[in-house]
Amino acid sequence: MTLNSNNQKKSSDSKLKDIFKGMLALGGGKEEGINLFPSSTDGVLSALAPWIALLVVIDGFNILSVVQAKKAYLFIFTISLFLYKLCTVLLIPILIHSFSVLWHKERFWKRTVSSYCWCQWMPILDLIIGMMIVSLPGFTPSIILGFMAVLMILYLAYMIWISWMTIKVGLQINNKQSLIVIISLFFSEVILLFILSICNSDTLVRLSHELSAVH
């Protein structure tokens, strides 16, 4: 039992190292990094798990705060917002699999989803590092504002690029097809956001009035 447990731990550690190396490789524009990501159902679930866990923690805290405030309309809105975020995460494997079937690339979709989800952390980590640099003493407010503006632009640009890169290399498709997948992911989130706003229109109006009253 102990031997099997140690072997499983070593195997898990090795997989995490490979994933991290793959993130660095793809993040640096090296296409061969895609081969370091798992191409299995477990690999897909492992890549999605941190995003779902983050949603549960953050939105779970928000839901508890709303419950303590005893405002039913805010509770419903917070639950709806959590479901919206969860759907945006789950749409990633659904859409990538759909396009892989459309273009006869089914054998690549699991590795693509795995690499896509893991590599989405790269821009966030870079953003955190940038914000830590800005927080160092010696920067004037004007420099901080300018740096943050540039940082956000770079963050968005890098997020788009690495998304395009992982899908293109993962599914082994051309630039145009990869761009189609990226646009589809974006518009699917916009559609979900529109549905969220329609379903919670009364709550949004009420929140707007409350904010206006405060100011």
Summary of the structure (lengths in Angstrom):
residues: 215
radius of gyration: 20.5
end to end distance: 63.6
largest distance: 64.8
contacts: 606
relative contact order: 0.11
helix: 88%
strand: 0%
